[in-house]
Amino acid sequence: MTDFAKAWQLSRHRFAESVSDLNQEQLNFRLHPDVLTAGEMVLHVVGVELWFVAQLTGSELNEQDLRLTKAAVDGVVNENPFPFSGEEITPEMISAAFARGQEIVKPHIENPSQEFLTKEIKSALGPIITGEGALARFAFHPAYHQGQVHLIRTSPRFPA
């Protein structure tokens, strides 16, 4: 197992734990108009994972996975609307998204090929990165959003 995989498993597990007990209202609580909800953050993280792996492997994605990849940038780094509504973002959907991301990423982060590590792709923020850079982002990204979930959860307005 790579160091990337160890860091990814830890940060992703803690991120998943930070949202695992939230109900639909809590998943869709928006701290202020310019930030993602906790539920949107999960779909965004998984969308980045699916998008990067698809680029690195050349694999085809099904319709639902393609929609998740839109959450990598739409409503996050561009002005397009987020691809999922609050009505769709449920605890069950979040759980399924986490599982799908794990299924797609795990084999590549645990044992990446040299071709995977050196291939160049476009990142969610725009710069060209290598597969190794993608793995570094996978390891860090969930922890970044875990911190944001903590801020959301500690808001005095957060639904009980």
TORVEXZA-389417 format. One line per field, with one value per atom (N, C-alpha, C): x, y, z; atom name; residue in three letters. Coordinates in pm, whole numbers, plus 50000, padded with zeros to 5 digits. Example, Ala and Ser with C-alpha at 12.3 -4.5 7.8 and 13.67 -1.06 7.14 Angstrom:
! TORVEXZA-389417
x = c(51319_51230_51320_51285_51367_51290)
y = c(49431_49550_49670_49775_49894_50003)
z = c(50780_50780_50780_50708_50714_50787)
name = c(N_CA_C_N_CA_C)
resn = c(ALA_ALA_ALA_SER_SER_SER)
//
This chain:
! TORVEXZA-389417
x = c(50084_50000_50089_50052_50131_50103_50195_50170_50049_50028_49910_49784_49781_49664_49640_49746_49730_49671_49722_49670_49528_49499_49364_49264_49301_49208_49179_49280_49260_49174_49211_49137_48995_48980_48847_48757_48815_48738_48689_48778_48738_48635_48650_48550_48415_48416_48291_48227_48308_48255_48193_48250_48201_48062_48019_47886_47794_47846_47771_47643_47638_47520_47425_47452_47369_47243_47133_47009_47004_46900_46892_46894_46823_46823_46963_47032_47167_47266_47254_47341_47325_47207_47177_47178_47223_47234_47347_47315_47414_47452_47577_47627_47609_47640_47610_47607_47555_47528_47649_47768_47884_47964_47906_47978_47893_47961_47892_47829_47725_47670_47758_47741_47818_47789_47664_47628_47692_47692_47756_47906_47967_48111_48143_48060_48083_48076_47973_47959_48072_48118_48232_48359_48388_48508_48503_48390_48377_48382_48324_48329_48471_48554_48695_48763_48738_48800_48764_48636_48593_48649_48648_48696_48844_48923_49068_49098_49036_49064_49022_48907_48864_48966_49018_49120_49248_49287_49415_49410_49293_49281_49214_49151_49078_48950_48903_48785_48657_48557_48425_48347_48271_48189_48042_47964_47821_47756_47628_47558_47563_47543_47546_47687_47790_47928_47962_47915_47939_47875_47758_47692_47772_47824_47908_48033_48091_48212_48183_48060_48023_48035_48015_48025_48170_48264_48404_48424_48352_48372_48243_48131_48009_47958_47942_47897_48004_48125_48237_48346_48396_48501_48453_48327_48270_48131_48066_47936_47818_47843_47732_47662_47537_47468_47526_47522_47566_47475_47529_47450_47349_47338_47243_47164_47035_46950_46952_46910_46900_46803_46700_46605_46670_46769_46839_46945_46999_47112_47058_47062_47012_47127_47108_47211_47242_47140_47160_47243_47215_47291_47437_47461_47597_47674_47609_47672_47707_47615_47640_47752_47757_47864_48000_48010_48136_48180_48086_48119_48166_48102_48141_48281_48310_48443_48549_48521_48617_48642_48534_48545_48635_48620_48696_48840_48862_48995_49086_49033_49115_49220_49185_49288_49403_49371_49473_49560_49504_49583_49668_49621_49697_49814_49796_49900_49902_49942_49939_50051_50018_50119_50206_50321_50408_50338_50264_50189_50086_50016_49917_49984_50098_50168_50221_50258_50323_50231_50113_50021_49978_49962_49920_49771_49705_49561_49535_49413_49371_49307_49354_49296_49166_49094_48967_48984_49098_49125_49189_49221_49271_49413_49509_49646_49659_49759_49791_49875_49834_49903_49930_50016_50041_49948_49949_49875_49925_50055_50108_50050_50036_49973_49827_49758_49619_49610_49702_49701_49727_49817_49842_49715_49642_49518_49412_49404_49310_49335_49463_49499_49461_49467_49444_49299_49234_49105_48996_48975_48870_48897_49022_49055_49023_49047_49015_48866_48784_48639_48590_48660_48624_48630_48733_48744_48628_48584_48470_48341_48326_48209_48207_48323_48330_48276_48316_48267_48116_48065_47919_47848_47897_47832_47834_47932_47942_47874_47811_47738_47619_47594_47476_47344_47344_47222_47206_47307_47301_47178_47099_46976_47007_46922_46938_46895)
y = c(49882_50000_50125_50222_50345_50439_50533_50637_50721_50741_50812_50741_50608_50531_50542_50537_50549_50684_50790_50924_50940_50887_50895_50821_50701_50625_50698_50755_50828_50953_51036_51161_51135_51036_51006_50945_50858_50798_50907_50998_51105_51198_51225_51307_51236_51107_51030_51029_51012_51015_51151_51258_51392_51419_51340_51359_51238_51130_51004_51010_51098_51106_51220_51285_51399_51353_51421_51392_51481_51468_51540_51692_51740_51884_51933_51857_51896_51887_51784_51771_51889_51949_52057_52196_52206_52335_52414_52537_52622_52734_52735_52832_52975_52998_53124_53098_53190_53162_53119_53152_53125_53000_52912_52790_52667_52556_52429_52381_52302_52231_52109_52045_51923_51815_51801_51701_51731_51857_51896_51869_51890_51864_51718_51628_51485_51456_51505_51479_51544_51658_51724_51639_51592_51510_51384_51316_51194_51228_51339_51381_51402_51464_51483_51347_51258_51125_51053_51050_50980_51045_51178_51251_51226_51236_51214_51072_50973_50834_50806_50860_50840_50898_51018_51078_50995_50947_50874_50735_50674_50536_50529_50639_50635_50554_50528_50445_50523_50450_50507_50512_50618_50631_50617_50559_50549_50686_50696_50824_50888_50808_50862_50909_50832_50873_51003_51016_51139_51259_51237_51346_51381_51280_51307_51386_51357_51430_51579_51613_51755_51827_51754_51814_51850_51804_51841_51991_52047_52189_52272_52215_52294_52339_52469_52527_52533_52494_52492_52587_52562_52648_52727_52708_52788_52836_52908_52968_52880_52760_52671_52625_52587_52537_52401_52375_52245_52139_52024_51928_51844_51864_51789_51887_51861_51946_51895_51981_51941_51827_51820_51709_51575_51577_51453_51412_51511_51485_51435_51304_51234_51155_51110_51025_50900_50844_50725_50757_50872_50912_50936_51002_51032_50902_50807_50678_50606_50607_50542_50611_50743_50817_50783_50784_50746_50606_50513_50375_50370_50444_50444_50502_50612_50669_50573_50507_50409_50297_50246_50138_50177_50299_50345_50379_50445_50495_50390_50307_50218_50137_50069_49990_50074_50197_50282_50352_50385_50455_50356_50233_50132_50076_50065_50004_50071_50198_50268_50221_50212_50177_50300_50278_50390_50479_50416_50494_50584_50532_50609_50728_50704_50808_50921_50890_50989_51053_50996_51053_51193_51283_51419_51436_51507_51535_51679_51725_51857_51843_51922_51918_51996_51981_52050_52202_52248_52392_52444_52353_52394_52356_52357_52324_52179_52155_52019_51955_51835_51761_51620_51549_51408_51322_51194_51100_51103_51121_51133_51255_51364_51483_51459_51379_51344_51265_51170_51091_51178_51275_51367_51446_51487_51561_51472_51345_51251_51241_51236_51219_51341_51459_51584_51632_51614_51676_51647_51522_51498_51570_51578_51645_51795_51854_51995_52018_51932_51949_51903_51813_51776_51899_51980_52103_52197_52204_52289_52236_52103_52043_52076_52077_52113_52256_52348_52485_52492_52417_52413_52358_52247_52181_52265_52352_52433_52569_52592_52717_52721_52836_52847_52822_52838_52818_52674_52588_52450_52379_52315_52249_52137_52131_52027_51891)
z = c(50000_50000_50000_49919_49907_50024_50045_50145_50106_49975_49929_49977_49965_50005_50155_50233_50379_50415_50357_50386_50335_50217_50160_50248_50291_50374_50505_50566_50691_50670_50572_50553_50502_50417_50363_50471_50555_50664_50761_50796_50889_50826_50697_50627_50627_50594_50594_50733_50836_50972_51006_50952_50985_50929_50832_50774_50795_50851_50857_50940_51038_51123_51085_50974_50934_50861_50890_50817_50692_50614_50488_50510_50607_50633_50670_50752_50793_50677_50593_50476_50381_50381_50287_50351_50476_50543_50478_50438_50372_50470_50509_50607_50557_50431_50364_50215_50135_49994_49909_49950_49866_49903_49985_50023_49993_49978_49958_50087_50074_50190_50216_50330_50359_50255_50217_50115_49981_49942_49816_49821_49937_49950_49924_49975_49951_49802_49735_49592_49513_49558_49494_49508_49628_49650_49564_49566_49485_49336_49297_49157_49109_49192_49156_49143_49237_49231_49102_49068_48947_48821_48818_48701_48678_48784_48770_48726_48789_48752_48609_48568_48429_48332_48362_48275_48274_48391_48402_48341_48340_48289_48152_48110_47984_47994_48115_48134_48105_48059_48033_48164_48183_48302_48265_48357_48333_48355_48326_48331_48471_48575_48712_48747_48709_48736_48662_48538_48463_48532_48586_48660_48785_48853_48971_48932_48815_48776_48755_48721_48707_48840_48951_49085_49119_49037_49059_49039_48942_48911_48910_48867_48854_48991_49004_49129_49236_49198_49293_49244_49125_49069_48947_48910_48802_48844_48757_48790_48752_48697_48663_48790_48780_48900_48942_49073_49122_49060_49017_48940_49018_49149_49230_49316_49331_49415_49558_49650_49789_49810_49728_49740_49710_49623_49587_49690_49759_49849_49983_49997_50115_50179_50302_50362_50277_50216_50133_50009_49948_49829_49865_49978_50022_50046_50112_50139_50009_49914_49785_49709_49715_49646_49706_49840_49904_49860_49856_49816_49671_49585_49443_49425_49492_49484_49533_49644_49699_49598_49539_49442_49324_49277_49160_49195_49309_49343_49405_49493_49576_49499_49391_49323_49267_49226_49165_49269_49382_49484_49564_49576_49651_49570_49440_49357_49218_49212_49083_48990_48864_48765_48737_48680_48643_48540_48449_48349_48416_48517_48591_48660_48723_48799_48711_48588_48503_48400_48379_48281_48327_48233_48263_48236_48328_48316_48358_48333_48378_48516_48611_48745_48751_48861_48878_48880_48927_48931_48802_48709_48579_48543_48638_48600_48553_48472_48429_48540_48581_48687_48638_48708_48679_48764_48735_48818_48962_48979_49115_49184_49112_49167_49201_49120_49149_49279_49299_49422_49543_49530_49641_49673_49570_49592_49656_49613_49675_49824_49863_50004_50087_50028_50099_50094_49982_49952_50057_50097_50198_50330_50372_50498_50490_50377_50356_50382_50321_50336_50473_50539_50676_50766_50747_50825_50800_50675_50644_50707_50708_50772_50921_50983_51126_51146_51060_51072_51053_50958_50934_51057_51108_51222_51349_51362_51483_51470_51356_51338_51434_51495_51583_51509_51378_51298_51247_51272_51222_51278_51191_51238_51338_51442_51546_51493)
name = c(N_CA_C_N_CA_C_N_CA_C_N_CA_C_N_CA_C_N_CA_C_N_CA_C_N_CA_C_N_CA_C_N_CA_C_N_CA_C_N_CA_C_N_CA_C_N_CA_C_N_CA_C_N_CA_C_N_CA_C_N_CA_C_N_CA_C_N_CA_C_N_CA_C_N_CA_C_N_CA_C_N_CA_C_N_CA_C_N_CA_C_N_CA_C_N_CA_C_N_CA_C_N_CA_C_N_CA_C_N_CA_C_N_CA_C_N_CA_C_N_CA_C_N_CA_C_N_CA_C_N_CA_C_N_CA_C_N_CA_C_N_CA_C_N_CA_C_N_CA_C_N_CA_C_N_CA_C_N_CA_C_N_CA_C_N_CA_C_N_CA_C_N_CA_C_N_CA_C_N_CA_C_N_CA_C_N_CA_C_N_CA_C_N_CA_C_N_CA_C_N_CA_C_N_CA_C_N_CA_C_N_CA_C_N_CA_C_N_CA_C_N_CA_C_N_CA_C_N_CA_C_N_CA_C_N_CA_C_N_CA_C_N_CA_C_N_CA_C_N_CA_C_N_CA_C_N_CA_C_N_CA_C_N_CA_C_N_CA_C_N_CA_C_N_CA_C_N_CA_C_N_CA_C_N_CA_C_N_CA_C_N_CA_C_N_CA_C_N_CA_C_N_CA_C_N_CA_C_N_CA_C_N_CA_C_N_CA_C_N_CA_C_N_CA_C_N_CA_C_N_CA_C_N_CA_C_N_CA_C_N_CA_C_N_CA_C_N_CA_C_N_CA_C_N_CA_C_N_CA_C_N_CA_C_N_CA_C_N_CA_C_N_CA_C_N_CA_C_N_CA_C_N_CA_C_N_CA_C_N_CA_C_N_CA_C_N_CA_C_N_CA_C_N_CA_C_N_CA_C_N_CA_C_N_CA_C_N_CA_C_N_CA_C_N_CA_C_N_CA_C_N_CA_C_N_CA_C_N_CA_C_N_CA_C_N_CA_C_N_CA_C_N_CA_C_N_CA_C_N_CA_C_N_CA_C_N_CA_C_N_CA_C_N_CA_C_N_CA_C_N_CA_C_N_CA_C_N_CA_C_N_CA_C_N_CA_C_N_CA_C_N_CA_C_N_CA_C_N_CA_C_N_CA_C_N_CA_C_N_CA_C_N_CA_C_N_CA_C_N_CA_C_N_CA_C_N_CA_C_N_CA_C_N_CA_C_N_CA_C_N_CA_C_N_CA_C_N_CA_C)
resn = c(MET_MET_MET_THR_THR_THR_ASP_ASP_ASP_PHE_PHE_PHE_ALA_ALA_ALA_LYS_LYS_LYS_ALA_ALA_ALA_TRP_TRP_TRP_GLN_GLN_GLN_LEU_LEU_LEU_SER_SER_SER_ARG_ARG_ARG_HIS_HIS_HIS_ARG_ARG_ARG_PHE_PHE_PHE_ALA_ALA_ALA_GLU_GLU_GLU_SER_SER_SER_VAL_VAL_VAL_SER_SER_SER_ASP_ASP_ASP_LEU_LEU_LEU_ASN_ASN_ASN_GLN_GLN_GLN_GLU_GLU_GLU_GLN_GLN_GLN_LEU_LEU_LEU_ASN_ASN_ASN_PHE_PHE_PHE_ARG_ARG_ARG_LEU_LEU_LEU_HIS_HIS_HIS_PRO_PRO_PRO_ASP_ASP_ASP_VAL_VAL_VAL_LEU_LEU_LEU_THR_THR_THR_ALA_ALA_ALA_GLY_GLY_GLY_GLU_GLU_GLU_MET_MET_MET_VAL_VAL_VAL_LEU_LEU_LEU_HIS_HIS_HIS_VAL_VAL_VAL_VAL_VAL_VAL_GLY_GLY_GLY_VAL_VAL_VAL_GLU_GLU_GLU_LEU_LEU_LEU_TRP_TRP_TRP_PHE_PHE_PHE_VAL_VAL_VAL_ALA_ALA_ALA_GLN_GLN_GLN_LEU_LEU_LEU_THR_THR_THR_GLY_GLY_GLY_SER_SER_SER_GLU_GLU_GLU_LEU_LEU_LEU_ASN_ASN_ASN_GLU_GLU_GLU_GLN_GLN_GLN_ASP_ASP_ASP_LEU_LEU_LEU_ARG_ARG_ARG_LEU_LEU_LEU_THR_THR_THR_LYS_LYS_LYS_ALA_ALA_ALA_ALA_ALA_ALA_VAL_VAL_VAL_ASP_ASP_ASP_GLY_GLY_GLY_VAL_VAL_VAL_VAL_VAL_VAL_ASN_ASN_ASN_GLU_GLU_GLU_ASN_ASN_ASN_PRO_PRO_PRO_PHE_PHE_PHE_PRO_PRO_PRO_PHE_PHE_PHE_SER_SER_SER_GLY_GLY_GLY_GLU_GLU_GLU_GLU_GLU_GLU_ILE_ILE_ILE_THR_THR_THR_PRO_PRO_PRO_GLU_GLU_GLU_MET_MET_MET_ILE_ILE_ILE_SER_SER_SER_ALA_ALA_ALA_ALA_ALA_ALA_PHE_PHE_PHE_ALA_ALA_ALA_ARG_ARG_ARG_GLY_GLY_GLY_GLN_GLN_GLN_GLU_GLU_GLU_ILE_ILE_ILE_VAL_VAL_VAL_LYS_LYS_LYS_PRO_PRO_PRO_HIS_HIS_HIS_ILE_ILE_ILE_GLU_GLU_GLU_ASN_ASN_ASN_PRO_PRO_PRO_SER_SER_SER_GLN_GLN_GLN_GLU_GLU_GLU_PHE_PHE_PHE_LEU_LEU_LEU_THR_THR_THR_LYS_LYS_LYS_GLU_GLU_GLU_ILE_ILE_ILE_LYS_LYS_LYS_SER_SER_SER_ALA_ALA_ALA_LEU_LEU_LEU_GLY_GLY_GLY_PRO_PRO_PRO_ILE_ILE_ILE_ILE_ILE_ILE_THR_THR_THR_GLY_GLY_GLY_GLU_GLU_GLU_GLY_GLY_GLY_ALA_ALA_ALA_LEU_LEU_LEU_ALA_ALA_ALA_ARG_ARG_ARG_PHE_PHE_PHE_ALA_ALA_ALA_PHE_PHE_PHE_HIS_HIS_HIS_PRO_PRO_PRO_ALA_ALA_ALA_TYR_TYR_TYR_HIS_HIS_HIS_GLN_GLN_GLN_GLY_GLY_GLY_GLN_GLN_GLN_VAL_VAL_VAL_HIS_HIS_HIS_LEU_LEU_LEU_ILE_ILE_ILE_ARG_ARG_ARG_THR_THR_THR_SER_SER_SER_PRO_PRO_PRO_ARG_ARG_ARG_PHE_PHE_PHE_PRO_PRO_PRO_ALA_ALA_ALA)
//
